[in-house]
Each structure stands twice: as C-alpha cells, then as structure tokens.
Amino acid sequence: MCRMTTRSVANENAYGCSGQRRGSHGALVTSVDQLPILLSVPLMASTGAASASQLRKMLQAGELRGVKVGSDWRVSKDVFCEYFGLA
C-alpha cells in the first residue's frame, strides 16, 4: 500500500466538493486504496505527484492517458498509479 500526503485540496476533493480529500466514510485519504476510480486534476495534484498545470500538459500531449469530461480531465486510478509508480 502506498502512503500519500494528507494535504487539503483547494478546489475540490474526491467528490468534487470544496474542502479536504475524504474517502467514502469521511476520513482523510492517506493511501491509494482510498482514492476514487476516476481522479480529477486537482485531486491528482494534491498527491504531490505533479502540479495541476504539469498534469494538464501531460494529458493534452497524450503522455498521461485520460478522458476529457466537458472542460475537465479525468484519469483512472489504475493509470495514475501505474504512471507515477504508486501501485
């Protein structure tokens, strides 16, 4: 199990709400297992893997596989963990 930081997310948490990253039971996300299946750019950036702007550039260039939903990007937890060696 990979340990992650528990910094708060400025714009959204795992559920798209303001505040800290929270799992399904309201606890702070401290491991990869607690992440949702699809991750937003702010949530990925909050892990410390890369900044939000770096992640967006990687997604636009196709370096990191993701799906654009409206104007927002989503990346599967498996792809994120594999790319950044968190699995």
N, CA, C and O atoms as a CHARMM CRD file, in Angstrom:
* protein
*
  348
    1    1 MET  N      0.83300  -1.17000   0.00000 PROA 1      0.00000
    2    1 MET  CA     0.00000   0.00000   0.00000 PROA 1      0.00000
    3    1 MET  C      0.88200   1.23900   0.00000 PROA 1      0.00000
    4    1 MET  O      1.82700   1.32300   0.78500 PROA 1      0.00000
    5    2 CYS  N      0.59600   2.18000  -0.84900 PROA 2      0.00000
    6    2 CYS  CA     1.37200   3.41000  -0.95500 PROA 2      0.00000
    7    2 CYS  C      0.79100   4.46500  -0.02700 PROA 2      0.00000
    8    2 CYS  O     -0.41900   4.69100  -0.02900 PROA 2      0.00000
    9    3 ARG  N      1.62700   5.10600   0.75500 PROA 3      0.00000
   10    3 ARG  CA     1.16900   6.18400   1.63000 PROA 3      0.00000
   11    3 ARG  C      1.23000   7.48800   0.86600 PROA 3      0.00000
   12    3 ARG  O      2.15200   7.71400   0.08100 PROA 3      0.00000
   13    4 MET  N      0.25600   8.34200   1.09000 PROA 4      0.00000
   14    4 MET  CA     0.20800   9.62400   0.39700 PROA 4      0.00000
   15    4 MET  C      0.11100  10.73800   1.42800 PROA 4      0.00000
   16    4 MET  O     -0.15000  10.48300   2.60400 PROA 4      0.00000
   17    5 THR  N      0.31900  11.96500   0.99000 PROA 5      0.00000
   18    5 THR  CA     0.16900  13.10700   1.88000 PROA 5      0.00000
   19    5 THR  C     -1.31000  13.34400   2.15200 PROA 5      0.00000
   20    5 THR  O     -2.16600  12.83300   1.43000 PROA 5      0.00000
   21    6 THR  N     -1.60700  14.11000   3.17900 PROA 6      0.00000
   22    6 THR  CA    -2.99400  14.42400   3.50100 PROA 6      0.00000
   23    6 THR  C     -3.23900  15.92100   3.41900 PROA 6      0.00000
   24    6 THR  O     -4.01000  16.48000   4.19800 PROA 6      0.00000
   25    7 ARG  N     -2.57400  16.56200   2.46600 PROA 7      0.00000
   26    7 ARG  CA    -2.80500  17.99300   2.26800 PROA 7      0.00000
   27    7 ARG  C     -4.23700  18.21200   1.82300 PROA 7      0.00000
   28    7 ARG  O     -4.82100  17.34500   1.17400 PROA 7      0.00000
   29    8 SER  N     -4.80600  19.34300   2.15700 PROA 8      0.00000
   30    8 SER  CA    -6.16700  19.63200   1.70200 PROA 8      0.00000
   31    8 SER  C     -6.12100  20.08900   0.24800 PROA 8      0.00000
   32    8 SER  O     -5.10700  20.60000  -0.22700 PROA 8      0.00000
   33    9 VAL  N     -7.22500  19.89600  -0.43900 PROA 9      0.00000
   34    9 VAL  CA    -7.34500  20.27600  -1.83500 PROA 9      0.00000
   35    9 VAL  C     -8.06600  21.60400  -1.88200 PROA 9      0.00000
   36    9 VAL  O     -9.15000  21.73700  -1.31400 PROA 9      0.00000
   37   10 ALA  N     -7.48900  22.59200  -2.54900 PROA 10     0.00000
   38   10 ALA  CA    -8.07300  23.92600  -2.55600 PROA 10     0.00000
   39   10 ALA  C     -9.41700  23.97700  -3.26800 PROA 10     0.00000
   40   10 ALA  O    -10.33600  24.63500  -2.78000 PROA 10     0.00000
   41   11 ASN  N     -9.56000  23.31300  -4.39100 PROA 11     0.00000
   42   11 ASN  CA   -10.76300  23.46300  -5.19700 PROA 11     0.00000
   43   11 ASN  C    -11.75900  22.32600  -5.09300 PROA 11     0.00000
   44   11 ASN  O    -12.96300  22.57000  -5.18200 PROA 11     0.00000
   45   12 GLU  N    -11.31900  21.12400  -4.91300 PROA 12     0.00000
   46   12 GLU  CA   -12.25800  20.02100  -4.84200 PROA 12     0.00000
   47   12 GLU  C    -11.62000  18.80700  -4.20000 PROA 12     0.00000
   48   12 GLU  O    -10.39700  18.66300  -4.18000 PROA 12     0.00000
   49   13 ASN  N    -12.47200  17.93400  -3.67300 PROA 13     0.00000
   50   13 ASN  CA   -11.96700  16.68700  -3.13100 PROA 13     0.00000
   51   13 ASN  C    -12.36100  15.55800  -4.06000 PROA 13     0.00000
   52   13 ASN  O    -12.71600  15.79700  -5.21400 PROA 13     0.00000
   53   14 ALA  N    -12.30300  14.35300  -3.57800 PROA 14     0.00000
   54   14 ALA  CA   -12.59200  13.19200  -4.41100 PROA 14     0.00000
   55   14 ALA  C    -14.00600  13.22300  -4.96100 PROA 14     0.00000
   56   14 ALA  O    -14.30600  12.52800  -5.93200 PROA 14     0.00000
   57   15 TYR  N    -14.86900  14.00900  -4.36300 PROA 15     0.00000
   58   15 TYR  CA   -16.26200  14.04200  -4.78500 PROA 15     0.00000
   59   15 TYR  C    -16.63900  15.36500  -5.43700 PROA 15     0.00000
   60   15 TYR  O    -17.82400  15.62600  -5.64500 PROA 15     0.00000
   61   16 GLY  N    -15.66600  16.20300  -5.76300 PROA 16     0.00000
   62   16 GLY  CA   -15.93200  17.46100  -6.44900 PROA 16     0.00000
   63   16 GLY  C    -16.39900  18.57200  -5.53100 PROA 16     0.00000
   64   16 GLY  O    -16.95700  19.55500  -6.01800 PROA 16     0.00000
   65   17 CYS  N    -16.19900  18.46600  -4.23500 PROA 17     0.00000
   66   17 CYS  CA   -16.64800  19.47100  -3.27900 PROA 17     0.00000
   67   17 CYS  C    -15.44100  20.19600  -2.69400 PROA 17     0.00000
   68   17 CYS  O    -14.32600  19.67600  -2.70700 PROA 17     0.00000
   69   18 SER  N    -15.67100  21.38400  -2.18800 PROA 18     0.00000
   70   18 SER  CA   -14.59400  22.12000  -1.53700 PROA 18     0.00000
   71   18 SER  C    -14.21900  21.44300  -0.23600 PROA 18     0.00000
   72   18 SER  O    -15.05900  20.81700   0.41100 PROA 18     0.00000
   73   19 GLY  N    -12.96200  21.56800   0.14600 PROA 19     0.00000
   74   19 GLY  CA   -12.52800  21.02300   1.42000 PROA 19     0.00000
   75   19 GLY  C    -11.39800  20.03200   1.26400 PROA 19     0.00000
   76   19 GLY  O    -10.66800  20.06200   0.27300 PROA 19     0.00000
   77   20 GLN  N    -11.25300  19.15600   2.23800 PROA 20     0.00000
   78   20 GLN  CA   -10.16900  18.18800   2.22400 PROA 20     0.00000
   79   20 GLN  C    -10.57200  16.93200   1.48100 PROA 20     0.00000
   80   20 GLN  O    -11.75500  16.63200   1.31500 PROA 20     0.00000
   81   21 ARG  N     -9.54100  16.19300   1.03100 PROA 21     0.00000
   82   21 ARG  CA    -9.80200  14.90900   0.36900 PROA 21     0.00000
   83   21 ARG  C    -10.38200  13.96400   1.39200 PROA 21     0.00000
   84   21 ARG  O     -9.80000  13.76100   2.45800 PROA 21     0.00000
   85   22 ARG  N    -11.51100  13.39200   1.08100 PROA 22     0.00000
   86   22 ARG  CA   -12.16000  12.48600   2.01800 PROA 22     0.00000
   87   22 ARG  C    -12.55500  11.21100   1.31100 PROA 22     0.00000
   88   22 ARG  O    -12.94700  11.23800   0.14400 PROA 22     0.00000
   89   23 GLY  N    -12.45700  10.11100   1.99900 PROA 23     0.00000
   90   23 GLY  CA   -12.89200   8.82500   1.47700 PROA 23     0.00000
   91   23 GLY  C    -14.38600   8.65800   1.65900 PROA 23     0.00000
   92   23 GLY  O    -15.07200   9.60200   2.05000 PROA 23     0.00000
   93   24 SER  N    -14.89500   7.47700   1.38300 PROA 24     0.00000
   94   24 SER  CA   -16.32600   7.23700   1.44000 PROA 24     0.00000
   95   24 SER  C    -16.89100   7.34900   2.84800 PROA 24     0.00000
   96   24 SER  O    -18.10200   7.50400   3.00700 PROA 24     0.00000
   97   25 HSD  N    -16.04900   7.27500   3.87100 PROA 25     0.00000
   98   25 HSD  CA   -16.52900   7.37000   5.24400 PROA 25     0.00000
   99   25 HSD  C    -16.14300   8.68700   5.89000 PROA 25     0.00000
  100   25 HSD  O    -16.22600   8.81400   7.11200 PROA 25     0.00000
  101   26 GLY  N    -15.72200   9.67200   5.10500 PROA 26     0.00000
  102   26 GLY  CA   -15.37100  10.97700   5.63100 PROA 26     0.00000
  103   26 GLY  C    -13.95900  11.10600   6.16100 PROA 26     0.00000
  104   26 GLY  O    -13.58300  12.18100   6.62700 PROA 26     0.00000
  105   27 ALA  N    -13.16200  10.05000   6.10700 PROA 27     0.00000
  106   27 ALA  CA   -11.78400  10.10000   6.60000 PROA 27     0.00000
  107   27 ALA  C    -10.86400  10.68600   5.53800 PROA 27     0.00000
  108   27 ALA  O    -11.14500  10.58500   4.34400 PROA 27     0.00000
  109   28 LEU  N     -9.76500  11.29900   5.97100 PROA 28     0.00000
  110   28 LEU  CA    -8.79400  11.82500   5.02200 PROA 28     0.00000
  111   28 LEU  C     -8.19800  10.68800   4.20900 PROA 28     0.00000
  112   28 LEU  O     -7.96800   9.59800   4.73200 PROA 28     0.00000
  113   29 VAL  N     -7.94500  10.94400   2.91800 PROA 29     0.00000
  114   29 VAL  CA    -7.35400   9.94300   2.04300 PROA 29     0.00000
  115   29 VAL  C     -5.86800   9.86300   2.35200 PROA 29     0.00000
  116   29 VAL  O     -5.14900  10.85300   2.21500 PROA 29     0.00000
  117   30 THR  N     -5.40000   8.68300   2.77200 PROA 30     0.00000
  118   30 THR  CA    -3.98700   8.51900   3.11300 PROA 30     0.00000
  119   30 THR  C     -3.32700   7.39600   2.32800 PROA 30     0.00000
  120   30 THR  O     -2.12600   7.16900   2.47600 PROA 30     0.00000
  121   31 SER  N     -4.08800   6.68600   1.49200 PROA 31     0.00000
  122   31 SER  CA    -3.50000   5.62900   0.67900 PROA 31     0.00000
  123   31 SER  C     -4.18500   5.57000  -0.67900 PROA 31     0.00000
  124   31 SER  O     -5.29300   6.08100  -0.85000 PROA 31     0.00000
  125   32 VAL  N     -3.52900   4.95600  -1.62200 PROA 32     0.00000
  126   32 VAL  CA    -4.06400   4.81000  -2.97200 PROA 32     0.00000
  127   32 VAL  C     -5.38900   4.05500  -2.95400 PROA 32     0.00000
  128   32 VAL  O     -6.27700   4.33800  -3.75900 PROA 32     0.00000
  129   33 ASP  N     -5.52400   3.11400  -2.05600 PROA 33     0.00000
  130   33 ASP  CA    -6.74700   2.31500  -1.97400 PROA 33     0.00000
  131   33 ASP  C     -7.97900   3.16600  -1.69600 PROA 33     0.00000
  132   33 ASP  O     -9.08900   2.76600  -2.04800 PROA 33     0.00000
  133   34 GLN  N     -7.81000   4.31700  -1.08000 PROA 34     0.00000
  134   34 GLN  CA    -8.92700   5.17000  -0.73000 PROA 34     0.00000
  135   34 GLN  C     -9.32200   6.14000  -1.84100 PROA 34     0.00000
  136   34 GLN  O    -10.34300   6.81900  -1.72900 PROA 34     0.00000
  137   35 LEU  N     -8.53700   6.21600  -2.90100 PROA 35     0.00000
  138   35 LEU  CA    -8.85100   7.13200  -3.99800 PROA 35     0.00000
  139   35 LEU  C    -10.05700   6.63700  -4.78200 PROA 35     0.00000
  140   35 LEU  O    -10.29100   5.43100  -4.86000 PROA 35     0.00000
  141   36 PRO  N    -10.82700   7.55600  -5.36700 PROA 36     0.00000
  142   36 PRO  CA   -11.94200   7.14100  -6.21800 PROA 36     0.00000
  143   36 PRO  C    -11.42200   6.51600  -7.50800 PROA 36     0.00000
  144   36 PRO  O    -10.23400   6.61800  -7.81500 PROA 36     0.00000
  145   37 ILE  N    -12.29700   5.87900  -8.25500 PROA 37     0.00000
  146   37 ILE  CA   -11.90800   5.21400  -9.50000 PROA 37     0.00000
  147   37 ILE  C    -11.41800   6.21500 -10.54000 PROA 37     0.00000
  148   37 ILE  O    -10.44600   5.94400 -11.24600 PROA 37     0.00000
  149   38 LEU  N    -12.07800   7.36800 -10.64400 PROA 38     0.00000
  150   38 LEU  CA   -11.65700   8.42100 -11.56400 PROA 38     0.00000
  151   38 LEU  C    -11.16700   9.61500 -10.76300 PROA 38     0.00000
  152   38 LEU  O    -11.81700  10.05400  -9.81500 PROA 38     0.00000
  153   39 LEU  N    -10.01100  10.13500 -11.15600 PROA 39     0.00000
  154   39 LEU  CA    -9.38700  11.24400 -10.44400 PROA 39     0.00000
  155   39 LEU  C     -9.43000  12.51800 -11.26300 PROA 39     0.00000
  156   39 LEU  O     -9.21500  12.48600 -12.47500 PROA 39     0.00000
  157   40 SER  N     -9.70400  13.63400 -10.61700 PROA 40     0.00000
  158   40 SER  CA    -9.65100  14.93800 -11.26300 PROA 40     0.00000
  159   40 SER  C     -8.21700  15.46000 -11.21200 PROA 40     0.00000
  160   40 SER  O     -7.38600  14.93600 -10.47000 PROA 40     0.00000
  161   41 VAL  N     -7.93300  16.48300 -11.99300 PROA 41     0.00000
  162   41 VAL  CA    -6.60100  17.08300 -11.99300 PROA 41     0.00000
  163   41 VAL  C     -6.25500  17.65500 -10.61500 PROA 41     0.00000
  164   41 VAL  O     -5.15200  17.40500 -10.12900 PROA 41     0.00000
  165   42 PRO  N     -7.15800  18.41900  -9.95500 PROA 42     0.00000
  166   42 PRO  CA    -6.79600  18.92700  -8.62500 PROA 42     0.00000
  167   42 PRO  C     -6.52100  17.81700  -7.60500 PROA 42     0.00000
  168   42 PRO  O     -5.63500  17.95600  -6.76200 PROA 42     0.00000
  169   43 LEU  N     -7.26500  16.73700  -7.67600 PROA 43     0.00000
  170   43 LEU  CA    -7.03400  15.63900  -6.74500 PROA 43     0.00000
  171   43 LEU  C     -5.68700  14.97000  -7.01400 PROA 43     0.00000
  172   43 LEU  O     -4.95500  14.65300  -6.07600 PROA 43     0.00000
  173   44 MET  N     -5.35400  14.75400  -8.29100 PROA 44     0.00000
  174   44 MET  CA    -4.05200  14.17000  -8.62000 PROA 44     0.00000
  175   44 MET  C     -2.92600  15.08600  -8.16900 PROA 44     0.00000
  176   44 MET  O     -1.92000  14.61900  -7.63400 PROA 44     0.00000
  177   45 ALA  N     -3.09000  16.39500  -8.38400 PROA 45     0.00000
  178   45 ALA  CA    -2.05900  17.35700  -7.99000 PROA 45     0.00000
  179   45 ALA  C     -1.88800  17.37100  -6.47300 PROA 45     0.00000
  180   45 ALA  O     -0.78200  17.58300  -5.97700 PROA 45     0.00000
  181   46 SER  N     -2.96800  17.14700  -5.74000 PROA 46     0.00000
  182   46 SER  CA    -2.88300  17.17300  -4.27400 PROA 46     0.00000
  183   46 SER  C     -2.05200  16.02500  -3.71300 PROA 46     0.00000
  184   46 SER  O     -1.63200  16.07900  -2.55700 PROA 46     0.00000
  185   47 THR  N     -1.80900  14.99400  -4.50800 PROA 47     0.00000
  186   47 THR  CA    -0.97700  13.88200  -4.04200 PROA 47     0.00000
  187   47 THR  C      0.49900  14.23300  -4.07200 PROA 47     0.00000
  188   47 THR  O      1.31600  13.52600  -3.48200 PROA 47     0.00000
  189   48 GLY  N      0.84900  15.31500  -4.75100 PROA 48     0.00000
  190   48 GLY  CA     2.24500  15.71900  -4.85700 PROA 48     0.00000
  191   48 GLY  C      2.97300  15.08100  -6.02500 PROA 48     0.00000
  192   48 GLY  O      4.17500  15.28700  -6.18800 PROA 48     0.00000
  193   49 ALA  N      2.26100  14.30300  -6.84900 PROA 49     0.00000
  194   49 ALA  CA     2.88800  13.63200  -7.98700 PROA 49     0.00000
  195   49 ALA  C      3.35700  14.63200  -9.03300 PROA 49     0.00000
  196   49 ALA  O      4.42500  14.45900  -9.62100 PROA 49     0.00000
  197   50 ALA  N      2.57700  15.66700  -9.26800 PROA 50     0.00000
  198   50 ALA  CA     2.90000  16.71700 -10.24200 PROA 50     0.00000
  199   50 ALA  C      1.93900  17.87600  -9.99700 PROA 50     0.00000
  200   50 ALA  O      0.91100  17.70600  -9.34200 PROA 50     0.00000
  201   51 SER  N      2.27100  19.04800 -10.52000 PROA 51     0.00000
  202   51 SER  CA     1.37100  20.19100 -10.35900 PROA 51     0.00000
  203   51 SER  C      0.18600  20.04600 -11.32000 PROA 51     0.00000
  204   51 SER  O      0.23700  19.27100 -12.27400 PROA 51     0.00000
  205   52 ALA  N     -0.86100  20.79400 -11.05500 PROA 52     0.00000
  206   52 ALA  CA    -2.05300  20.75300 -11.90900 PROA 52     0.00000
  207   52 ALA  C     -1.70700  21.14600 -13.33900 PROA 52     0.00000
  208   52 ALA  O     -2.19400  20.52000 -14.28100 PROA 52     0.00000
  209   53 SER  N     -0.88000  22.16700 -13.52000 PROA 53     0.00000
  210   53 SER  CA    -0.53100  22.59400 -14.88500 PROA 53     0.00000
  211   53 SER  C      0.31400  21.53300 -15.60100 PROA 53     0.00000
  212   53 SER  O      0.14200  21.30800 -16.79900 PROA 53     0.00000
  213   54 GLN  N      1.21700  20.88600 -14.87300 PROA 54     0.00000
  214   54 GLN  CA     2.01200  19.80900 -15.47700 PROA 54     0.00000
  215   54 GLN  C      1.11300  18.64600 -15.88800 PROA 54     0.00000
  216   54 GLN  O      1.27800  18.08100 -16.96900 PROA 54     0.00000
  217   55 LEU  N      0.16100  18.29100 -15.02400 PROA 55     0.00000
  218   55 LEU  CA    -0.75500  17.19600 -15.33800 PROA 55     0.00000
  219   55 LEU  C     -1.58900  17.51000 -16.57100 PROA 55     0.00000
  220   55 LEU  O     -1.76500  16.64900 -17.43400 PROA 55     0.00000
  221   56 ARG  N     -2.10800  18.73900 -16.66600 PROA 56     0.00000
  222   56 ARG  CA    -2.91100  19.12200 -17.83900 PROA 56     0.00000
  223   56 ARG  C     -2.08500  19.04600 -19.12300 PROA 56     0.00000
  224   56 ARG  O     -2.57700  18.58000 -20.15100 PROA 56     0.00000
  225   57 LYS  N     -0.83300  19.50400 -19.06700 PROA 57     0.00000
  226   57 LYS  CA     0.04200  19.42000 -20.24000 PROA 57     0.00000
  227   57 LYS  C      0.29100  17.97300 -20.63600 PROA 57     0.00000
  228   57 LYS  O      0.28500  17.64500 -21.82300 PROA 57     0.00000
  229   58 MET  N      0.50900  17.10500 -19.65500 PROA 58     0.00000
  230   58 MET  CA     0.73200  15.68500 -19.93300 PROA 58     0.00000
  231   58 MET  C     -0.51200  15.04800 -20.54200 PROA 58     0.00000
  232   58 MET  O     -0.40600  14.21300 -21.44000 PROA 58     0.00000
  233   59 LEU  N     -1.67700  15.43500 -20.06500 PROA 59     0.00000
  234   59 LEU  CA    -2.93300  14.90100 -20.60400 PROA 59     0.00000
  235   59 LEU  C     -3.15800  15.39000 -22.03600 PROA 59     0.00000
  236   59 LEU  O     -3.51900  14.59900 -22.90700 PROA 59     0.00000
  237   60 GLN  N     -2.95100  16.67100 -22.28200 PROA 60     0.00000
  238   60 GLN  CA    -3.14400  17.23300 -23.61800 PROA 60     0.00000
  239   60 GLN  C     -2.17800  16.63700 -24.62600 PROA 60     0.00000
  240   60 GLN  O     -2.52800  16.46500 -25.79400 PROA 60     0.00000
  241   61 ALA  N     -0.96000  16.32000 -24.18600 PROA 61     0.00000
  242   61 ALA  CA     0.05200  15.74800 -25.08200 PROA 61     0.00000
  243   61 ALA  C     -0.14100  14.24700 -25.27400 PROA 61     0.00000
  244   61 ALA  O      0.50900  13.64300 -26.12700 PROA 61     0.00000
  245   62 GLY  N     -1.02700  13.64300 -24.48900 PROA 62     0.00000
  246   62 GLY  CA    -1.23900  12.20100 -24.59200 PROA 62     0.00000
  247   62 GLY  C     -0.21000  11.39200 -23.83100 PROA 62     0.00000
  248   62 GLY  O     -0.17600  10.16700 -23.94400 PROA 62     0.00000
  249   63 GLU  N      0.62500  12.05900 -23.05800 PROA 63     0.00000
  250   63 GLU  CA     1.64600  11.37400 -22.26200 PROA 63     0.00000
  251   63 GLU  C      1.00400  10.60500 -21.10400 PROA 63     0.00000
  252   63 GLU  O      1.46100   9.52400 -20.73300 PROA 63     0.00000
  253   64 LEU  N     -0.05100  11.17500 -20.54600 PROA 64     0.00000
  254   64 LEU  CA    -0.83200  10.54300 -19.48300 PROA 64     0.00000
  255   64 LEU  C     -2.22800  10.30400 -20.05300 PROA 64     0.00000
  256   64 LEU  O     -2.87700  11.23500 -20.53100 PROA 64     0.00000
  257   65 ARG  N     -2.68700   9.05400 -19.99900 PROA 65     0.00000
  258   65 ARG  CA    -3.99400   8.71600 -20.57700 PROA 65     0.00000
  259   65 ARG  C     -5.12300   9.20800 -19.67700 PROA 65     0.00000
  260   65 ARG  O     -5.13800   8.95100 -18.47300 PROA 65     0.00000
  261   66 GLY  N     -6.05700   9.91300 -20.28300 PROA 66     0.00000
  262   66 GLY  CA    -7.20300  10.41400 -19.54000 PROA 66     0.00000
  263   66 GLY  C     -8.36400  10.68700 -20.47300 PROA 66     0.00000
  264   66 GLY  O     -8.25000  10.54500 -21.69000 PROA 66     0.00000
  265   67 VAL  N     -9.47800  11.08000 -19.88900 PROA 67     0.00000
  266   67 VAL  CA   -10.69300  11.37400 -20.63400 PROA 67     0.00000
  267   67 VAL  C    -11.12500  12.78700 -20.29000 PROA 67     0.00000
  268   67 VAL  O    -11.11900  13.17900 -19.12300 PROA 67     0.00000
  269   68 LYS  N    -11.49800  13.54600 -21.29800 PROA 68     0.00000
  270   68 LYS  CA   -11.97500  14.89100 -21.06000 PROA 68     0.00000
  271   68 LYS  C    -13.49000  14.84100 -20.89600 PROA 68     0.00000
  272   68 LYS  O    -14.19900  14.34700 -21.77200 PROA 68     0.00000
  273   69 VAL  N    -13.97800  15.35200 -19.78000 PROA 69     0.00000
  274   69 VAL  CA   -15.41100  15.41400 -19.49700 PROA 69     0.00000
  275   69 VAL  C    -15.76500  16.89400 -19.44000 PROA 69     0.00000
  276   69 VAL  O    -15.48800  17.57700 -18.45400 PROA 69     0.00000
  277   70 GLY  N    -16.38500  17.37500 -20.51700 PROA 70     0.00000
  278   70 GLY  CA   -16.60400  18.81700 -20.62300 PROA 70     0.00000
  279   70 GLY  C    -15.25100  19.49300 -20.75500 PROA 70     0.00000
  280   70 GLY  O    -14.49300  19.20200 -21.68100 PROA 70     0.00000
  281   71 SER  N    -14.94900  20.39400 -19.83300 PROA 71     0.00000
  282   71 SER  CA   -13.63900  21.06000 -19.86600 PROA 71     0.00000
  283   71 SER  C    -12.66800  20.45700 -18.84700 PROA 71     0.00000
  284   71 SER  O    -11.53400  20.92000 -18.72100 PROA 71     0.00000
  285   72 ASP  N    -13.10500  19.43800 -18.12700 PROA 72     0.00000
  286   72 ASP  CA   -12.28100  18.81800 -17.09400 PROA 72     0.00000
  287   72 ASP  C    -11.71700  17.47800 -17.55000 PROA 72     0.00000
  288   72 ASP  O    -12.32300  16.77600 -18.35900 PROA 72     0.00000
  289   73 TRP  N    -10.54900  17.13600 -17.01600 PROA 73     0.00000
  290   73 TRP  CA    -9.91800  15.84800 -17.29600 PROA 73     0.00000
  291   73 TRP  C    -10.17700  14.88100 -16.16200 PROA 73     0.00000
  292   73 TRP  O    -10.26600  15.28400 -15.00200 PROA 73     0.00000
  293   74 ARG  N    -10.30000  13.60200 -16.49300 PROA 74     0.00000
  294   74 ARG  CA   -10.39200  12.53200 -15.50500 PROA 74     0.00000
  295   74 ARG  C     -9.42700  11.43200 -15.91500 PROA 74     0.00000
  296   74 ARG  O     -9.29900  11.11200 -17.09700 PROA 74     0.00000
  297   75 VAL  N     -8.75000  10.85800 -14.92800 PROA 75     0.00000
  298   75 VAL  CA    -7.78100   9.77900 -15.14200 PROA 75     0.00000
  299   75 VAL  C     -8.15800   8.64300 -14.20300 PROA 75     0.00000
  300   75 VAL  O     -8.49100   8.87100 -13.04000 PROA 75     0.00000
  301   76 SER  N     -8.10500   7.42400 -14.71400 PROA 76     0.00000
  302   76 SER  CA    -8.42500   6.29000 -13.84700 PROA 76     0.00000
  303   76 SER  C     -7.34300   6.14400 -12.78200 PROA 76     0.00000
  304   76 SER  O     -6.17900   6.47200 -13.00900 PROA 76     0.00000
  305   77 LYS  N     -7.74700   5.65200 -11.63000 PROA 77     0.00000
  306   77 LYS  CA    -6.80700   5.44000 -10.52600 PROA 77     0.00000
  307   77 LYS  C     -5.68800   4.49900 -10.95200 PROA 77     0.00000
  308   77 LYS  O     -4.52900   4.72200 -10.60400 PROA 77     0.00000
  309   78 ASP  N     -6.02100   3.44500 -11.70400 PROA 78     0.00000
  310   78 ASP  CA    -5.00700   2.48200 -12.13700 PROA 78     0.00000
  311   78 ASP  C     -3.96100   3.12500 -13.04100 PROA 78     0.00000
  312   78 ASP  O     -2.76600   2.87600 -12.88300 PROA 78     0.00000
  313   79 VAL  N     -4.40400   3.94900 -13.98600 PROA 79     0.00000
  314   79 VAL  CA    -3.47300   4.63100 -14.89900 PROA 79     0.00000
  315   79 VAL  C     -2.58500   5.58900 -14.11200 PROA 79     0.00000
  316   79 VAL  O     -1.37100   5.62700 -14.31300 PROA 79     0.00000
  317   80 PHE  N     -3.18900   6.35500 -13.22400 PROA 80     0.00000
  318   80 PHE  CA    -2.43600   7.31700 -12.39800 PROA 80     0.00000
  319   80 PHE  C     -1.36900   6.60400 -11.56100 PROA 80     0.00000
  320   80 PHE  O     -0.21200   7.02500 -11.53100 PROA 80     0.00000
  321   81 CYS  N     -1.76200   5.53300 -10.89000 PROA 81     0.00000
  322   81 CYS  CA    -0.83000   4.80400 -10.01700 PROA 81     0.00000
  323   81 CYS  C      0.28900   4.15300 -10.83100 PROA 81     0.00000
  324   81 CYS  O      1.44500   4.15400 -10.41000 PROA 81     0.00000
  325   82 GLU  N     -0.05000   3.60200 -11.98600 PROA 82     0.00000
  326   82 GLU  CA     0.96700   2.97700 -12.83000 PROA 82     0.00000
  327   82 GLU  C      1.95500   4.01100 -13.35100 PROA 82     0.00000
  328   82 GLU  O      3.16600   3.79700 -13.30500 PROA 82     0.00000
  329   83 TYR  N      1.43700   5.13600 -13.84900 PROA 83     0.00000
  330   83 TYR  CA     2.29200   6.16300 -14.44000 PROA 83     0.00000
  331   83 TYR  C      3.27500   6.72900 -13.39200 PROA 83     0.00000
  332   83 TYR  O      4.45300   6.93100 -13.68700 PROA 83     0.00000
  333   84 PHE  N      2.78300   6.97700 -12.18600 PROA 84     0.00000
  334   84 PHE  CA     3.61900   7.60000 -11.16300 PROA 84     0.00000
  335   84 PHE  C      4.25000   6.59500 -10.20400 PROA 84     0.00000
  336   84 PHE  O      4.85900   6.97800  -9.20600 PROA 84     0.00000
  337   85 GLY  N      4.10200   5.31100 -10.51200 PROA 85     0.00000
  338   85 GLY  CA     4.74200   4.26900  -9.71600 PROA 85     0.00000
  339   85 GLY  C      4.19200   4.14900  -8.30200 PROA 85     0.00000
  340   85 GLY  O      4.94100   3.87700  -7.36300 PROA 85     0.00000
  341   86 LEU  N      2.89900   4.35000  -8.14800 PROA 86     0.00000
  342   86 LEU  CA     2.27400   4.28400  -6.83600 PROA 86     0.00000
  343   86 LEU  C      1.59800   2.96200  -6.55400 PROA 86     0.00000
  344   86 LEU  O      1.13600   2.72500  -5.43800 PROA 86     0.00000
  345   87 ALA  N      1.53500   2.09900  -7.55200 PROA 87     0.00000
  346   87 ALA  CA     0.80100   0.82700  -7.37700 PROA 87     0.00000
  347   87 ALA  C      1.59500  -0.16200  -6.56200 PROA 87     0.00000
  348   87 ALA  O      1.13000  -1.27600  -6.32000 PROA 87     0.00000
